[in-house]
Amino acid sequence: MPQKGSLVYVEGYGEFIYYGGIFVKSNNPEIMLKVKSEESNDEYGKEIITIPLEEFYEKRVYPNE
């Protein structure tokens, strides 16, 4: 898992900042990512998306260095 605040690339979505993992009520783990905003001075952006942990394990999310 990347460290919180790390830049990651999500295939099919683009570049995000890794925020952490969550567990939804249906017990399906998800990863939280914050939208990287170039318009904002806030390095974490404003919006958060979630993707299934399965996609992380399928190597769809990886460090963007």
N, C-alpha and C positions, 0 to 999 in steps of 0.2 A: 504494500500500500504506500502511496506517496504521503509525504508529510503535509499537514494542514498548511495551506497557503502556497503550495507548489503549483507551478504551471503545468497543466496536462493538456494533451490533445485527444479529443474524442472523435473517432471516425464517424463521419456522417453529421457531426454537429459543429466541430471547430475547436478553438482554443478556450480553455476555462481555467479557473483557479480551484484546486481541490479543496473542498470544505470539510468533508467527513462522510461517515456512513450513518445511516438511520435504519430503523426497522419499523415498517408500517404495520397497521393493525392485522393485516392478513398474513403476517409473519414472512413476508417477502423482503429480504434485505435490499436496500437501495443505497446508492452513493449520491451524496449531495455535491453539486458543483456550482460555483458562482460564475456568472457571466463576466468576462473581462471587459471592462468598459474603458475605452480610450478617451471618452468625453468627460469622465469623472476623475477628480483627484483622489477618490477612494480606490485604493489598489484592488479591492475586492469586488468592485462593481455594485450593482443594485439588485440584480435578479438571481434567483437560485433555481436550478433545475435538478431533477433526480433522474437517475438511470438505474436499471436493475443491476444488482451485483453480478449476475450471470454475465452481463456484457463486459464487466471489468475482467472477469476470469477468462473470457474469450479474447482477451487482449485488444479490446476496442478502445480502452483508455490507457494511455501510456505517457510517461514524462515528456514534456516538450522542452528540450534543452537547446 
